[in-house]
Amino acid sequence: MQASPLAAILAAATGAGTDRAGRVEVQPDCSLPGHPEVFAIGDMIRLNDLPGVAQPAIQEGTYVGRLIRARLAGKAGTAPFAYRDKGSMATIGHLSAVTDSFGMKFTGVTGYTMWGFVHVLYLIGWGNRVAAVFNWARALTFAKNRPHRPSRGRRQGLAAARGARRIPEDP
């Protein structure tokens, strides 16, 4: 995985270093070295060995927004960015997910429900939230017990998996 090309451009323009993944190294307040007016956040930065996932990026964005507001108001001396690990969640199939948050672990439908709630919570705007819930409800109502389908037909997929040998017809 490589960081966005923008990270390399920012590093070259400001003299900041990059790591082997191409992430630009930032100061503890997410600013670029020697340029306190330029901020970078998310998976394009290297800061305290944080993972390049959504949760640090969301927290960095909130932090930098508050920092800019404080600077515009003439306030100085803001504390450096501090990440708060809220856990991990991932969907692993139809109505199934794994969650590990605040020392509690859940799987299956319970994990999926928790993942869905958090997903909707972090969507921007009520319209997007309502649309997501509506689409999920519609899919669950009209597509009950409908398995996920591969992009290729069953026979084509099996043939490719068996080295393109002919698969006998079903009786």
N, CA, C and O atoms as a DFTB+ gen file, in Angstrom:
684 C
 N C O
     1  1       0.845      -1.174       0.000
     2  2       0.000       0.000       0.000
     3  2       0.891       1.238       0.000
     4  3       1.907       1.293       0.693
     5  1       0.499       2.200      -0.770
     6  2       1.222       3.453      -0.840
     7  2       0.274       4.590      -0.499
     8  3      -0.923       4.534      -0.781
     9  1       0.834       5.616       0.111
    10  2       0.057       6.810       0.445
    11  2      -0.284       7.567      -0.833
    12  3       0.257       7.292      -1.904
    13  1      -1.175       8.506      -0.696
    14  2      -1.561       9.361      -1.807
    15  2      -0.331      10.086      -2.359
    16  3       0.561      10.448      -1.591
    17  1      -0.268      10.304      -3.680
    18  2       0.847      11.072      -4.249
    19  2       0.944      12.483      -3.674
    20  3       2.011      13.097      -3.713
    21  1      -0.154      12.995      -3.145
    22  2      -0.133      14.325      -2.527
    23  2       0.842      14.372      -1.348
    24  3       1.447      15.413      -1.092
    25  1       0.999      13.267      -0.635
    26  2       1.923      13.224       0.490
    27  2       3.347      13.508       0.026
    28  3       4.071      14.266       0.671
    29  1       3.749      12.908      -1.078
    30  2       5.092      13.140      -1.616
    31  2       5.258      14.582      -2.085
    32  3       6.324      15.174      -1.912
    33  1       4.221      15.143      -2.670
    34  2       4.271      16.533      -3.133
    35  2       4.438      17.466      -1.937
    36  3       5.262      18.380      -1.971
    37  1       3.656      17.237      -0.879
    38  2       3.776      18.063       0.328
    39  2       5.148      17.917       0.972
    40  3       5.738      18.902       1.417
    41  1       5.652      16.697       1.021
    42  2       6.969      16.453       1.612
    43  2       8.055      17.185       0.826
    44  3       8.936      17.810       1.416
    45  1       7.992      17.109      -0.492
    46  2       8.995      17.770      -1.324
    47  2       8.930      19.289      -1.187
    48  3       9.961      19.960      -1.161
    49  1       7.713      19.825      -1.100
    50  2       7.547      21.282      -1.015
    51  2       7.948      21.841       0.342
    52  3       8.329      23.008       0.441
    53  1       7.869      21.027       1.384
    54  2       8.136      21.539       2.738
    55  2       9.406      20.986       3.361
    56  3       9.823      21.451       4.421
    57  1      10.030      19.997       2.719
    58  2      11.226      19.390       3.293
    59  2      10.923      18.348       4.356
    60  3      11.826      17.919       5.074
    61  1       9.678      17.936       4.467
    62  2       9.296      16.908       5.446
    63  2       9.745      15.547       4.942
    64  3       9.893      15.344       3.737
    65  1       9.957      14.626       5.849
    66  2      10.333      13.276       5.475
    67  2       9.111      12.433       5.149
    68  3       7.977      12.793       5.464
    69  1       9.376      11.303       4.511
    70  2       8.325      10.327       4.244
    71  2       8.821       8.963       4.705
    72  3      10.025       8.718       4.780
    73  1       7.875       8.077       5.014
    74  2       8.258       6.713       5.380
    75  2       8.236       5.843       4.127
    76  3       7.993       6.344       3.029
    77  1       8.486       4.548       4.283
    78  2       8.576       3.678       3.113
    79  2       7.239       3.502       2.394
    80  3       7.206       3.095       1.233
    81  1       6.132       3.810       3.086
    82  2       4.816       3.754       2.441
    83  2       4.460       5.075       1.764
    84  3       3.391       5.197       1.166
    85  1       5.348       6.064       1.854
    86  2       5.109       7.352       1.216
    87  2       4.316       8.327       2.059
    88  3       3.912       9.381       1.569
    89  1       4.082       7.990       3.332
    90  2       3.328       8.900       4.205
    91  2       4.237      10.028       4.671
    92  3       5.394       9.794       5.021
    93  1       3.722      11.234       4.676
    94  2       4.495      12.405       5.093
    95  2       4.533      12.478       6.621
    96  3       3.525      12.247       7.290
    97  1       5.694      12.798       7.153
    98  2       5.855      12.915       8.605
    99  2       5.411      14.303       9.037
   100  3       5.870      15.309       8.494
   101  1       4.512      14.353      10.020
   102  2       3.961      15.620      10.491
   103  2       4.340      15.862      11.947
   104  3       4.794      14.963      12.656
   105  1       4.137      17.101      12.364
   106  2       4.379      17.493      13.750
   107  2       3.253      16.942      14.639
   108  3       2.231      16.491      14.121
   109  1       3.427      16.972      15.960
   110  2       2.378      16.451      16.860
   111  2       1.014      17.130      16.716
   112  3       0.003      16.583      17.157
   113  1       0.978      18.327      16.097
   114  2      -0.308      18.999      15.878
   115  2      -0.829      18.803      14.452
   116  3      -1.723      19.526      14.012
   117  1      -0.273      17.829      13.732
   118  2      -0.653      17.475      12.359
   119  2      -0.224      18.510      11.319
   120  3      -0.669      18.452      10.172
   121  1       0.632      19.450      11.706
   122  2       1.147      20.414      10.741
   123  2       2.439      19.881      10.144
   124  3       3.087      18.999      10.708
   125  1       2.800      20.432       8.995
   126  2       4.040      20.020       8.344
   127  2       5.215      20.759       8.976
   128  3       5.078      21.920       9.361
   129  1       6.373      20.100       9.088
   130  2       7.545      20.729       9.723
   131  2       7.907      22.050       9.044
   132  3       8.063      22.116       7.825
   133  1       8.037      23.093       9.854
   134  2       8.389      24.410       9.333
   135  2       7.234      25.167       8.714
   136  3       7.412      26.295       8.255
   137  1       6.052      24.570       8.692
   138  2       4.874      25.211       8.089
   139  2       3.668      25.000       8.998
   140  3       2.829      24.145       8.713
   141  1       3.566      25.759      10.080
   142  2       2.457      25.560      11.020
   143  2       1.084      25.900      10.431
   144  3       0.057      25.625      11.051
   145  1       1.067      26.492       9.244
   146  2      -0.198      26.841       8.598
   147  2      -0.707      25.748       7.658
   148  3      -1.806      25.862       7.116
   149  1       0.088      24.686       7.460
   150  2      -0.284      23.607       6.544
   151  2      -0.485      22.327       7.350
   152  3       0.408      21.888       8.075
   153  1      -1.668      21.736       7.213
   154  2      -1.998      20.518       7.952
   155  2      -2.229      19.362       6.988
   156  3      -2.656      19.559       5.851
   157  1      -1.943      18.171       7.456
   158  2      -2.239      16.952       6.705
   159  2      -2.817      15.945       7.702
   160  3      -2.376      15.873       8.849
   161  1      -3.796      15.179       7.257
   162  2      -4.438      14.195       8.131
   163  2      -4.724      12.916       7.353
   164  3      -4.598      12.881       6.129
   165  1      -5.104      11.885       8.063
   166  2      -5.563      10.657       7.437
   167  2      -4.448       9.695       7.117
   168  3      -3.391       9.702       7.748
   169  1      -4.708       8.850       6.104
   170  2      -3.759       7.787       5.792
   171  2      -2.554       8.259       4.995
   172  3      -1.727       7.442       4.591
   173  1      -2.440       9.566       4.760
   174  2      -1.265      10.083       4.064
   175  2      -0.196      10.594       5.024
   176  3       0.851      11.069       4.585
   177  1      -0.451      10.499       6.349
   178  2       0.526      11.010       7.307
   179  2       1.093       9.908       8.188
   180  3       0.487       8.854       8.378
   181  1       2.265      10.188       8.711
   182  2       2.884       9.322       9.717
   183  2       2.941      10.129      11.002
   184  3       3.602      11.164      11.083
   185  1       2.227       9.624      12.007
   186  2       2.181      10.287      13.307
   187  2       1.964       9.222      14.371
   188  3       0.932       8.552      14.382
   189  1       2.918       9.069      15.248
   190  2       2.812       8.132      16.377
   191  2       2.473       6.700      15.951
   192  3       1.827       5.975      16.708
   193  1       2.890       6.286      14.776
   194  2       2.628       4.937      14.259
   195  2       1.147       4.569      14.259
   196  3       0.796       3.411      14.481
   197  1       0.282       5.547      14.011
   198  2      -1.157       5.280      13.943
   199  2      -1.492       4.546      12.645
   200  3      -0.858       4.785      11.618
   201  1      -2.485       3.653      12.686
   202  2      -2.871       2.950      11.461
   203  2      -3.581       3.878      10.487
   204  3      -4.219       4.847      10.898
   205  1      -3.472       3.584       9.214
   206  2      -4.117       4.380       8.175
   207  2      -5.542       3.952       7.948
   208  3      -5.883       3.478       6.864
   209  1      -6.386       4.111       8.958
   210  2      -7.799       3.741       8.870
   211  2      -8.660       4.948       9.203
   212  3      -8.147       6.013       9.546
   213  1      -9.958       4.778       9.101
   214  2     -10.887       5.898       9.232
   215  2     -10.866       6.563      10.614
   216  3     -10.897       7.790      10.703
   217  1     -10.815       5.783      11.675
   218  2     -10.962       6.374      13.005
   219  2      -9.877       7.404      13.338
   220  3     -10.220       8.484      13.819
   221  1      -8.585       7.128      13.108
   222  2      -7.599       8.196      13.341
   223  2      -7.850       9.406      12.441
   224  3      -7.693      10.545      12.880
   225  1      -8.238       9.170      11.186
   226  2      -8.483      10.281      10.269
   227  2      -9.632      11.157      10.753
   228  3      -9.548      12.383      10.682
   229  1     -10.698      10.545      11.241
   230  2     -11.839      11.310      11.754
   231  2     -11.408      12.143      12.955
   232  3     -11.734      13.327      13.045
   233  1     -10.680      11.527      13.869
   234  2     -10.231      12.248      15.060
   235  2      -9.238      13.350      14.706
   236  3      -9.269      14.425      15.305
   237  1      -8.353      13.095      13.735
   238  2      -7.400      14.125      13.303
   239  2      -8.141      15.310      12.683
   240  3      -7.802      16.465      12.943
   241  1      -9.148      15.020      11.865
   242  2      -9.925      16.092      11.247
   243  2     -10.620      16.963      12.275
   244  3     -10.629      18.188      12.154
   245  1     -11.204      16.336      13.285
   246  2     -11.861      17.089      14.355
   247  2     -10.844      17.935      15.114
   248  3     -11.091      19.104      15.412
   249  1      -9.703      17.333      15.421
   250  2      -8.641      18.032      16.148
   251  2      -8.140      19.250      15.354
   252  3      -8.043      20.351      15.897
   253  1      -7.824      19.046      14.066
   254  2      -7.292      20.138      13.245
   255  2      -8.341      21.238      13.073
   256  3      -8.000      22.421      13.093
   257  1      -9.602      20.866      12.904
   258  2     -10.657      21.880      12.807
   259  2     -10.725      22.750      14.053
   260  3     -10.845      23.971      13.956
   261  1     -10.648      22.129      15.214
   262  2     -10.662      22.892      16.476
   263  2      -9.397      23.735      16.623
   264  3      -9.449      24.856      17.130
   265  1      -8.265      23.197      16.181
   266  2      -7.005      23.924      16.263
   267  2      -7.041      25.176      15.388
   268  3      -6.610      26.247      15.813
   269  1      -7.552      25.038      14.175
   270  2      -7.663      26.204      13.279
   271  2      -8.605      27.244      13.871
   272  3      -8.307      28.438      13.843
   273  1      -9.738      26.798      14.406
   274  2     -10.682      27.720      15.035
   275  2     -10.022      28.461      16.204
   276  3     -10.206      29.669      16.357
   277  1      -9.262      27.742      17.020
   278  2      -8.575      28.367      18.159
   279  2      -7.536      29.375      17.680
   280  3      -7.418      30.454      18.260
   281  1      -6.794      29.051      16.648
   282  2      -5.778      29.977      16.127
   283  2      -6.423      31.228      15.554
   284  3      -5.912      32.331      15.743
   285  1      -7.544      31.068      14.853
   286  2      -8.248      32.228      14.308
   287  2      -8.791      33.128      15.412
   288  3      -8.917      34.339      15.227
   289  1      -9.109      32.540      16.550
   290  2      -9.607      33.310      17.695
   291  2      -8.458      33.893      18.520
   292  3      -8.695      34.553      19.532
   293  1      -7.212      33.651      18.092
   294  2      -6.061      34.208      18.783
   295  2      -5.587      33.396      19.964
   296  3      -4.768      33.872      20.750
   297  1      -6.079      32.186      20.107
   298  2      -5.652      31.325      21.205
   299  2      -4.454      30.499      20.759
   300  3      -4.378      30.074      19.607
   301  1      -3.532      30.277      21.665
   302  2      -2.338      29.484      21.342
   303  2      -2.160      28.400      22.396
   304  3      -2.886      28.354      23.388
   305  1      -1.194      27.539      22.169
   306  2      -0.865      26.532      23.172
   307  2      -1.779      25.327      23.186
   308  3      -2.035      24.762      24.250
   309  1      -2.274      24.925      22.042
   310  2      -3.127      23.745      21.975
   311  2      -2.292      22.485      22.187
   312  3      -1.170      22.388      21.689
   313  1      -2.833      21.536      22.918
   314  2      -2.140      20.267      23.184
   315  2      -1.966      19.483      21.884
   316  3      -2.769      19.635      20.963
   317  1      -0.937      18.652      21.795
   318  2      -0.751      17.837      20.583
   319  2      -1.891      16.835      20.404
   320  3      -2.620      16.521      21.345
   321  1      -2.023      16.350      19.188
   322  2      -3.068      15.383      18.875
   323  2      -2.861      14.114      19.690
   324  3      -1.745      13.603      19.791
   325  1      -3.938      13.615      20.266
   326  2      -3.904      12.358      21.029
   327  2      -5.014      11.454      20.498
   328  3      -6.194      11.799      20.561
   329  1      -4.628      10.314      19.984
   330  2      -5.587       9.356      19.432
   331  2      -6.223       8.539      20.541
   332  3      -5.547       8.099      21.470
   333  1      -7.513       8.342      20.438
   334  2      -8.253       7.500      21.388
   335  2      -8.793       6.296      20.620
   336  3      -9.700       6.435      19.799
   337  1      -8.241       5.130      20.883
   338  2      -8.644       3.914      20.180
   339  2     -10.027       3.481      20.655
   340  3     -10.218       3.146      21.824
   341  1     -10.987       3.493      19.733
   342  2     -12.356       3.100      20.060
   343  2     -12.654       1.661      19.654
   344  3     -13.771       1.182      19.846
   345  1     -11.666       0.973      19.097
   346  2     -11.855      -0.416      18.712
   347  2     -11.886      -0.598      17.213
   348  3     -11.616       0.330      16.450
   349  1     -12.221      -1.818      16.798
   350  2     -12.251      -2.166      15.377
   351  2     -13.541      -2.901      15.048
   352  3     -14.090      -3.633      15.872
   353  1     -14.012      -2.686      13.818
   354  2     -15.203      -3.364      13.325
   355  2     -15.006      -3.680      11.857
   356  3     -14.418      -2.895      11.113
   357  1     -15.508      -4.848      11.443
   358  2     -15.426      -5.210      10.028
   359  2     -16.561      -6.167       9.682
   360  3     -16.880      -7.082      10.441
   361  1     -17.167      -5.930       8.509
   362  2     -18.158      -6.886       8.035
   363  2     -17.406      -8.055       7.420
   364  3     -16.371      -7.871       6.779
   365  1     -17.931      -9.259       7.619
   366  2     -17.258     -10.445       7.098
   367  2     -18.189     -11.304       6.248
   368  3     -17.832     -12.418       5.865
   369  1     -19.348     -10.801       5.959
   370  2     -20.297     -11.539       5.129
   371  2     -21.703     -11.016       5.331
   372  3     -21.920     -10.029       6.034
   373  1     -22.655     -11.690       4.706
   374  2     -24.054     -11.291       4.799
   375  2     -24.539     -11.372       6.245
   376  3     -24.532     -12.447       6.844
   377  1     -24.955     -10.252       6.798
   378  2     -25.443     -10.151       8.174
   379  2     -24.442     -10.678       9.200
   380  3     -24.837     -11.239      10.222
   381  1     -23.167     -10.501       8.936
   382  2     -22.152     -10.992       9.854
   383  2     -20.990     -10.010       9.910
   384  3     -20.514      -9.526       8.883
   385  1     -20.547      -9.729      11.123
   386  2     -19.417      -8.821      11.314
   387  2     -18.712      -9.189      12.609
   388  3     -19.236      -9.937      13.434
   389  1     -17.521      -8.651      12.766
   390  2     -16.780      -8.804      14.011
   391  2     -16.535      -7.408      14.569
   392  3     -16.215      -6.478      13.828
   393  1     -16.688      -7.274      15.879
   394  2     -16.420      -6.002      16.538
   395  2     -15.579      -6.261      17.779
   396  3     -15.750      -7.265      18.469
   397  1     -14.684      -5.348      18.040
   398  2     -13.836      -5.381      19.225
   399  2     -13.722      -3.944      19.690
   400  3     -12.949      -3.162      19.137
   401  1     -14.487      -3.602      20.700
   402  2     -14.543      -2.219      21.137
   403  2     -14.654      -2.135      22.651
   404  3     -15.513      -2.769      23.265
   405  1     -13.775      -1.346      23.235
   406  2     -13.774      -1.107      24.684
   407  2     -13.753      -2.414      25.477
   408  3     -14.430      -2.543      26.496
   409  1     -12.963      -3.386      24.993
   410  2     -12.812      -4.646      25.704
   411  2     -13.928      -5.652      25.491
   412  3     -13.907      -6.728      26.088
   413  1     -14.900      -5.326      24.654
   414  2     -16.005      -6.247      24.369
   415  2     -15.903      -6.716      22.922
   416  3     -15.578      -5.935      22.029
   417  1     -16.186      -8.010      22.696
   418  2     -16.124      -8.582      21.356
   419  2     -17.470      -9.183      20.997
   420  3     -18.105      -9.863      21.803
   421  1     -17.894      -8.913      19.757
   422  2     -19.158      -9.450      19.264
   423  2     -18.957      -9.945      17.841
   424  3     -18.130      -9.407      17.104
   425  1     -19.708     -10.969      17.453
   426  2     -19.654     -11.495      16.100
   427  2     -21.072     -11.755      15.606
   428  3     -22.042     -11.601      16.348
   429  1     -21.174     -12.152      14.342
   430  2     -22.463     -12.520      13.766
   431  2     -23.405     -11.345      13.588
   432  3     -22.979     -10.228      13.294
   433  1     -24.692     -11.611      13.769
   434  2     -25.725     -10.592      13.574
   435  2     -25.569      -9.455      14.585
   436  3     -25.796      -8.294      14.244
   437  1     -25.187      -9.773      15.813
   438  2     -24.981      -8.729      16.829
   439  2     -23.859      -7.791      16.391
   440  3     -24.001      -6.571      16.464
   441  1     -22.760      -8.357      15.944
   442  2     -21.650      -7.552      15.451
   443  2     -22.045      -6.726      14.242
   444  3     -21.642      -5.570      14.119
   445  1     -22.845      -7.322      13.334
   446  2     -23.293      -6.623      12.138
   447  2     -24.207      -5.445      12.512
   448  3     -24.102      -4.364      11.932
   449  1     -25.086      -5.659      13.467
   450  2     -25.982      -4.586      13.918
   451  2     -25.173      -3.438      14.516
   452  3     -25.448      -2.268      14.247
   453  1     -24.178      -3.778      15.326
   454  2     -23.320      -2.740      15.911
   455  2     -22.559      -2.004      14.815
   456  3     -22.474      -0.776      14.835
   457  1     -22.005      -2.749      13.856
   458  2     -21.278      -2.131      12.750
   459  2     -22.197      -1.183      11.976
   460  3     -21.807      -0.060      11.658
   461  1     -23.409      -1.632      11.676
   462  2     -24.363      -0.805      10.942
   463  2     -24.707       0.469      11.683
   464  3     -24.782       1.537      11.076
   465  1     -24.917       0.371      12.998
   466  2     -25.233       1.551      13.804
   467  2     -24.086       2.554      13.747
   468  3     -24.313       3.743      13.521
   469  1     -22.873       2.090      13.946
   470  2     -21.711       2.990      13.925
   471  2     -21.510       3.571      12.529
   472  3     -21.197       4.752      12.384
   473  1     -21.691       2.739      11.503
   474  2     -21.557       3.208      10.121
   475  2     -22.518       4.363       9.847
   476  3     -22.114       5.399       9.317
   477  1     -23.777       4.186      10.204
   478  2     -24.782       5.226       9.978
   479  2     -24.478       6.460      10.823
   480  3     -24.657       7.586      10.360
   481  1     -24.027       6.257      12.040
   482  2     -23.695       7.374      12.928
   483  2     -22.641       8.291      12.320
   484  3     -22.709       9.508      12.491
   485  1     -21.670       7.724      11.616
   486  2     -20.578       8.520      11.055
   487  2     -20.837       9.028       9.644
   488  3     -19.986       9.722       9.088
   489  1     -21.985       8.707       9.042
   490  2     -22.319       9.286       7.743
   491  2     -22.603      10.772       7.924
   492  3     -23.090      11.193       8.973
   493  1     -22.301      11.555       6.912
   494  2     -22.502      13.001       6.993
   495  2     -23.898      13.334       6.486
   496  3     -24.255      12.990       5.359
   497  1     -24.675      13.997       7.309
   498  2     -25.996      14.466       6.917
   499  2     -27.100      13.453       7.159
   500  3     -26.914      12.248       6.990
   501  1     -28.256      13.972       7.559
   502  2     -29.401      13.109       7.851
   503  2     -29.921      12.413       6.612
   504  3     -30.398      11.281       6.692
   505  1     -29.836      13.075       5.462
   506  2     -30.313      12.456       4.227
   507  2     -29.538      11.189       3.907
   508  3     -30.131      10.185       3.513
   509  1     -28.228      11.223       4.071
   510  2     -27.409      10.035       3.817
   511  2     -27.725       8.936       4.825
   512  3     -27.749       7.756       4.474
   513  1     -27.966       9.317       6.065
   514  2     -28.277       8.323       7.098
   515  2     -29.614       7.635       6.813
   516  3     -29.720       6.411       6.893
   517  1     -30.622       8.424       6.484
   518  2     -31.942       7.860       6.195
   519  2     -31.871       6.971       4.955
   520  3     -32.458       5.890       4.934
   521  1     -31.157       7.420       3.924
   522  2     -31.031       6.633       2.698
   523  2     -30.337       5.301       2.971
   524  3     -30.754       4.272       2.439
   525  1     -29.292       5.301       3.785
   526  2     -28.574       4.060       4.091
   527  2     -29.479       3.086       4.835
   528  3     -29.525       1.903       4.498
   529  1     -30.193       3.571       5.836
   530  2     -31.093       2.695       6.601
   531  2     -32.205       2.174       5.701
   532  3     -32.552       0.996       5.779
   533  1     -32.768       3.018       4.853
   534  2     -33.826       2.594       3.939
   535  2     -33.313       1.511       2.983
   536  3     -33.978       0.497       2.772
   537  1     -32.134       1.734       2.410
   538  2     -31.575       0.747       1.472
   539  2     -31.300      -0.589       2.154
   540  3     -31.562      -1.642       1.574
   541  1     -30.782      -0.560       3.364
   542  2     -30.534      -1.808       4.100
   543  2     -31.846      -2.524       4.427
   544  3     -31.950      -3.741       4.273
   545  1     -32.844      -1.761       4.878
   546  2     -34.136      -2.367       5.212
   547  2     -34.777      -2.984       3.975
   548  3     -35.329      -4.082       4.040
   549  1     -34.703      -2.284       2.854
   550  2     -35.255      -2.792       1.599
   551  2     -34.533      -4.069       1.170
   552  3     -35.174      -5.034       0.754
   553  1     -33.210      -4.079       1.269
   554  2     -32.435      -5.259       0.881
   555  2     -32.759      -6.449       1.778
   556  3     -32.856      -7.581       1.304
   557  1     -32.924      -6.192       3.073
   558  2     -33.226      -7.285       4.000
   559  2     -34.648      -7.796       3.825
   560  3     -34.907      -8.981       4.032
   561  1     -35.572      -6.921       3.449
   562  2     -36.967      -7.301       3.288
   563  2     -37.201      -8.078       1.994
   564  3     -37.886      -9.102       1.994
   565  1     -36.636      -7.593       0.898
   566  2     -36.926      -8.183      -0.406
   567  2     -35.884      -9.207      -0.858
   568  3     -36.096      -9.890      -1.860
   569  1     -34.803      -9.322      -0.167
   570  2     -33.741     -10.245      -0.588
   571  2     -33.417     -11.225       0.533
   572  3     -32.258     -11.593       0.726
   573  1     -34.444     -11.648       1.275
   574  2     -34.203     -12.581       2.378
   575  2     -33.550     -13.859       1.877
   576  3     -33.938     -14.422       0.853
   577  1     -32.572     -14.290       2.606
   578  2     -31.859     -15.536       2.325
   579  2     -31.253     -15.586       0.922
   580  3     -31.016     -16.665       0.379
   581  1     -31.012     -14.445       0.359
   582  2     -30.403     -14.395      -0.967
   583  2     -28.888     -14.338      -0.794
   584  3     -28.363     -13.356      -0.267
   585  1     -28.182     -15.379      -1.230
   586  2     -26.732     -15.386      -1.029
   587  2     -26.041     -14.369      -1.925
   588  3     -26.578     -13.958      -2.953
   589  1     -24.849     -13.974      -1.518
   590  2     -24.034     -13.109      -2.371
   591  2     -23.649     -13.900      -3.605
   592  3     -23.377     -15.098      -3.527
   593  1     -23.626     -13.226      -4.741
   594  2     -23.328     -13.921      -5.993
   595  2     -21.991     -13.437      -6.534
   596  3     -21.691     -12.244      -6.483
   597  1     -21.185     -14.364      -7.055
   598  2     -19.935     -13.939      -7.685
   599  2     -20.230     -13.232      -9.002
   600  3     -21.327     -13.358      -9.547
   601  1     -19.258     -12.494      -9.508
   602  2     -19.485     -11.742     -10.736
   603  2     -19.553     -12.646     -11.964
   604  3     -20.104     -12.247     -12.990
   605  1     -19.002     -13.856     -11.875
   606  2     -19.075     -14.790     -12.994
   607  2     -20.062     -15.894     -12.647
   608  3     -20.358     -16.136     -11.477
   609  1     -20.567     -16.559     -13.681
   610  2     -21.501     -17.655     -13.462
   611  2     -20.848     -18.806     -12.713
   612  3     -19.622     -18.911     -12.669
   613  1     -21.663     -19.662     -12.128
   614  2     -21.165     -20.775     -11.320
   615  2     -20.244     -21.686     -12.133
   616  3     -19.160     -22.044     -11.672
   617  1     -20.665     -22.052     -13.314
   618  2     -19.862     -22.965     -14.136
   619  2     -18.554     -22.307     -14.567
   620  3     -17.508     -22.956     -14.559
   621  1     -18.599     -21.055     -14.936
   622  2     -17.376     -20.378     -15.344
   623  2     -16.409     -20.282     -14.166
   624  3     -15.211     -20.518     -14.322
   625  1     -16.920     -19.942     -13.006
   626  2     -16.072     -19.822     -11.823
   627  2     -15.457     -21.148     -11.432
   628  3     -14.278     -21.207     -11.083
   629  1     -16.256     -22.231     -11.485
   630  2     -15.731     -23.557     -11.162
   631  2     -14.701     -24.003     -12.183
   632  3     -13.682     -24.595     -11.828
   633  1     -14.968     -23.718     -13.462
   634  2     -14.020     -24.101     -14.507
   635  2     -12.691     -23.394     -14.304
   636  3     -11.634     -24.009     -14.447
   637  1     -12.728     -22.131     -13.979
   638  2     -11.492     -21.387     -13.745
   639  2     -10.766     -21.941     -12.530
   640  3      -9.538     -22.032     -12.531
   641  1     -11.508     -22.311     -11.495
   642  2     -10.897     -22.845     -10.282
   643  2     -10.274     -24.215     -10.515
   644  3      -9.303     -24.567      -9.846
   645  1     -10.811     -24.996     -11.450
   646  2     -10.291     -26.344     -11.724
   647  2      -9.318     -26.358     -12.897
   648  3      -9.054     -27.414     -13.471
   649  1      -8.795     -25.219     -13.249
   650  2      -7.829     -25.178     -14.339
   651  2      -8.480     -25.270     -15.693
   652  3      -7.883     -25.808     -16.625
   653  1      -9.675     -24.768     -15.830
   654  2     -10.425     -24.699     -17.087
   655  2     -10.778     -26.082     -17.622
   656  3     -10.930     -26.254     -18.832
   657  1     -10.911     -27.076     -16.733
   658  2     -11.395     -28.383     -17.176
   659  2     -12.901     -28.323     -17.356
   660  3     -13.579     -27.511     -16.727
   661  1     -13.406     -29.166     -18.196
   662  2     -14.856     -29.224     -18.430
   663  2     -15.553     -29.781     -17.214
   664  3     -15.108     -30.775     -16.641
   665  1     -16.649     -29.149     -16.812
   666  2     -17.446     -29.591     -15.675
   667  2     -18.657     -30.320     -16.215
   668  3     -19.370     -29.774     -17.058
   669  1     -18.915     -31.532     -15.759
   670  2     -20.077     -32.283     -16.264
   671  2     -21.375     -31.535     -15.942
   672  3     -21.486     -30.835     -14.936
   673  1     -22.331     -31.710     -16.824
   674  2     -23.648     -31.095     -16.633
   675  2     -24.361     -31.726     -15.454
   676  3     -24.198     -32.915     -15.180
   677  1     -25.162     -30.915     -14.748
   678  2     -26.002     -31.441     -13.680
   679  2     -27.123     -32.287     -14.289
   680  3     -27.627     -31.944     -15.358
   681  1     -27.527     -33.385     -13.636
   682  2     -28.616     -34.216     -14.193
   683  2     -29.932     -33.468     -14.200
   684  3     -30.948     -34.012     -14.632
